[in-house]
Amino acid sequence: MEQALIALGAAIAVGVPALATGWAQSKIGSAGAGALVEKPELSGVMIILVAIPETMVLLGFVVAYLIIG
């Protein structure tokens, strides 16, 4: 039972940030596409803004590793 709860905690630590990252990137991506149509010079900024939510998933992996280990 203890191992199952540890696995569930690790799954939640990765799953919830992954869903939140997908939602955030969908909003940022659609806004970025509109901004790039008007100002193409913002492409570097938009790449950074789309990449920032990815850190939530990476931190979720770290937390899952700490839970399991």
C-alpha positions in Angstrom: 0.0 0.0 0.0 2.8 2.4 0.8 4.5 1.8 -2.6 1.2 2.6 -4.3 0.8 5.9 -2.5 4.4 6.8 -3.4 3.7 6.0 -7.0 0.5 8.0 -7.0 2.2 11.0 -5.5 5.0 10.8 -8.1 2.4 10.6 -10.9 0.5 13.6 -9.6 3.8 15.5 -9.3 4.4 15.0 -13.0 0.8 14.9 -14.3 -0.6 18.1 -12.9 2.3 20.4 -14.1 2.2 18.7 -17.5 -1.5 19.5 -17.9 -0.9 23.1 -16.7 2.0 23.5 -19.1 -0.1 22.3 -22.0 -2.9 24.7 -21.1 -0.4 27.6 -20.7 1.4 26.9 -23.9 -1.8 26.8 -25.9 -2.7 30.3 -24.7 0.8 31.6 -25.2 1.1 30.0 -28.6 -2.1 31.4 -30.0 -1.3 34.9 -28.7 2.2 34.6 -30.0 1.0 33.6 -33.5 -1.1 36.7 -33.6 1.7 38.9 -32.3 4.1 37.5 -34.9 1.7 38.3 -37.7 1.9 42.0 -36.7 5.5 42.2 -35.6 7.8 39.4 -37.0 10.8 40.7 -35.0 9.2 39.3 -31.8 10.0 35.7 -32.8 12.9 35.3 -30.3 10.8 36.6 -27.5 7.9 34.3 -28.3 10.2 31.2 -28.4 11.3 32.1 -24.9 7.8 32.7 -23.7 6.6 29.3 -25.0 9.6 27.6 -23.4 9.2 29.0 -19.9 6.2 26.8 -18.9 8.3 23.8 -19.7 10.2 24.3 -16.5 7.1 23.4 -14.5 7.3 19.8 -16.0 11.0 19.6 -15.3 10.5 20.6 -11.7 7.7 18.0 -11.5 10.1 15.4 -12.6 12.5 16.5 -9.9 9.8 16.3 -7.3 8.8 12.9 -8.5 12.4 11.7 -8.3 12.6 13.0 -4.7 9.4 11.3 -3.8 10.4 7.9 -5.2 14.0 8.1 -4.1 
